[in-house]
Amino acid sequence: MREQEYLGDCDIVAVAGASKGIADGDEVGNVLLKQIDSSVSLHKTQRVILLHHSDCGAYAKSYQFESAAEEKEKQIEDMNKSVKIIKEKFPEVQIELVWGELMDENGEDIEFSEIK
């Protein structure tokens, strides 16, 4: 993550199924939106990165996917819905979407790609 400049001078908030929570409008999403608000207010944050990954337990708990491609499609759908919600509250913030493809069972080898 550091090599691809996703880490550095930043606030890191890790929430299982983050965009799912925002898209669903549930308590998890509200907590994440409050964290973004605090980061923007206190640290003048200009960029938010929503990072999702394959084989996500938060999504597996809520859905029965037929394939890894179907899971990725649903996660990207939620990420895009979350972008709209975040932009309504924080129009000045740039939002990037990143997909992490787990390449091993332990999540030690991950290939990251930006979602356009």
C-alpha positions in Angstrom: 0.0 0.0 0.0 2.8 2.4 0.8 4.5 1.7 -2.5 1.4 2.8 -4.3 1.1 5.9 -2.1 -2.1 4.8 -0.3 -0.3 5.3 3.0 1.6 8.3 4.3 0.4 11.5 6.0 -3.2 10.3 6.5 -5.9 9.3 8.8 -6.6 5.6 8.4 -10.1 4.3 9.3 -10.6 0.6 8.8 -14.3 -0.5 8.9 -15.5 -3.8 7.7 -17.8 -3.3 4.7 -17.3 0.4 4.8 -19.1 1.3 1.6 -21.7 -1.2 2.3 -22.5 0.7 5.5 -22.7 4.0 3.7 -24.7 2.7 0.8 -27.1 0.9 3.2 -27.4 4.0 5.5 -26.7 1.9 8.6 -24.9 2.7 11.8 -21.5 1.6 10.4 -21.9 4.0 7.5 -22.9 6.8 9.9 -19.7 6.2 11.9 -17.6 6.3 8.8 -19.2 9.6 7.6 -18.5 11.1 11.0 -14.9 10.1 10.7 -14.6 11.7 7.3 -16.3 14.8 8.7 -13.7 14.9 11.5 -10.8 14.4 9.2 -12.0 17.1 6.8 -12.8 19.6 9.6 -9.6 19.0 11.7 -7.0 18.1 9.1 -8.4 19.7 6.0 -8.5 16.3 4.2 -8.7 16.6 0.5 -8.8 13.0 -0.6 -10.7 10.0 0.6 -9.8 6.5 -0.6 -12.4 3.8 -0.4 -10.6 0.5 -0.5 -12.4 -2.8 -0.9 -11.0 -6.3 -1.3 -12.0 -9.6 -2.7 -13.4 -12.4 -0.5 -14.8 -9.8 2.0 -16.5 -11.3 5.0 -18.8 -8.4 5.5 -20.3 -9.0 2.1 -20.3 -12.8 2.4 -22.3 -12.4 5.6 -25.0 -10.4 3.8 -25.1 -12.1 0.3 -24.8 -15.4 -1.4 -22.6 -14.7 -4.4 -22.4 -17.1 -7.4 -18.9 -16.0 -8.2 -16.0 -13.7 -7.2 -17.0 -11.5 -10.2 -20.5 -11.1 -8.8 -19.1 -10.1 -5.4 -16.8 -7.5 -7.0 -19.6 -6.1 -9.0 -21.8 -5.6 -5.9 -18.9 -4.0 -4.0 -18.2 -1.6 -6.8 -21.9 -0.7 -7.0 -21.8 0.1 -3.3 -18.6 2.1 -3.6 -20.1 4.2 -6.4 -23.3 4.8 -4.3 -21.0 5.8 -1.4 -19.2 8.3 -3.6 -22.5 10.1 -4.3 -23.4 10.2 -0.6 -19.9 11.4 0.5 -19.8 14.1 -2.3 -23.2 15.4 -1.2 -21.7 16.1 2.3 -18.2 16.9 1.3 -18.2 18.3 -2.3 -14.6 19.5 -2.1 -13.2 16.1 -1.3 -11.6 14.0 -4.1 -12.7 10.3 -3.8 -10.7 7.4 -5.2 -11.9 3.8 -5.4 -9.3 1.1 -5.0 -9.8 -2.7 -5.4 -7.6 -5.1 -3.6 -7.4 -8.6 -5.1 -6.3 -11.1 -2.5 -3.7 -13.3 -4.2 -3.2 -15.7 -1.3 -5.4 -17.1 1.5 -3.7 -15.0 4.2 -4.2 -11.6 2.6 -0.4 -11.0 2.6 -0.1 -10.7 -1.2 -2.6 -8.2 -2.6 -2.8 -6.6 -6.0 -4.3 -3.1 -5.9 -6.0 -1.4 -8.8 -7.8 1.9 -9.2 -11.5 1.7 -10.2 -12.5 4.3 -12.6 
